[in-house]
């Protein structure tokens, strides 16, 4: 479980977030959407400890070593091969080198990268690099996964495949997820709950939406569920109001 | 033009240049006191090796240059790393290094002779100061320009200072240092030869000084050629090292 209570955060004198409260229950997939520049990524960085909030609290029953973070860009070490990058996550958790490498190969195979484990990141495509980054995080068997628009740079087909793989693993392992995304359809197709962050500065949570789609879920077929379109419309209207409110 | 034949075109041009030079010298267009024929230079070089008198000088110059290079690399890297990571040290070291970088550091050669004598110490010291300042700025800049995303990646995977140094900073800086290693090798030999030129009892710089005082241009050109060949050979070795250590760059 993860809970942010009345979180506030500023960049110097500029207030970014104010009074942000949200909850990610154990084993649930939660998404955070909002206008560009509202502070979604900043909130995630505060939760993972890369940025200190000016006030408010972050509570979690998950140990810091059991929290995984997937960034917008894959940020793989360019001088390490795919398997070494994946193994690094395990070695930093105290796993010995041999076991870490064996586990890394297993995860790379599981994510469809069999035969590519000794390639350097520059020798991989964008989708393959993203899968390596995903393997790096999932190999550590996180209980809580934070993701900052991890698949934004991928083309639609690759994105759909990687998302399907991710959802299958998250559901089967009961991992709690907080996903930051611009993509409303993606948020609804994957999540149990969607939070809407208001337009900044002083952004706060302006909406909470329960997604009543059954699990296990196929993120492509979920879009055809009768509850999907009305919920998407509601989300779209509320987000448009946030963006429009600023413009006005 | 076919790029695969570049070496052939360059070799042909060099041979043609030497042939023209030899011909003009043979016809008396050049005064041998100032511009000896290539054959004269080759004879001087041949005699140095046949008589075996060159070896103590080569050993002296190489010892000084490689000693200064090794110590300069180690100290420059250490200080560069410390200055980049510790703000207090940065405040103290940066102005000193900027000052040292602002002057042609070979002007320190006479001072080093007074401090360390005319033996190898003063030559190692000059090579060291030339290399250390270069490597300091290389490492300092390299660390400060490390990709922040990689740092955050390792931090979110639970890495501390040691892990950051091992996984991010050192590999990142190795690329910068290897990129400047050829310049550092050149600096190291400059320091050794200039140091020997100022005051020494042996070394290629000492031999150059001797050749100058006896107006022996053939010997001077032979020594310049010799130094060039040795430095190019070391460049070749650093190139191999670069390809081995930076193979991830492709």
Interface residues (C-beta under 8 A of the other chain):
Chain A: X48 X50 X64 X65 X69 X71 X73 X75 X76 X77 X78 X79 X80 X88 X89 X92 X93 X120 X122 X123 X136 X140
Chain B: X147 X149 X150 X152 X153 X154 X155 X156 X157 X158 X159 X163 X167 X168 X171 X247 X248 X249 X250
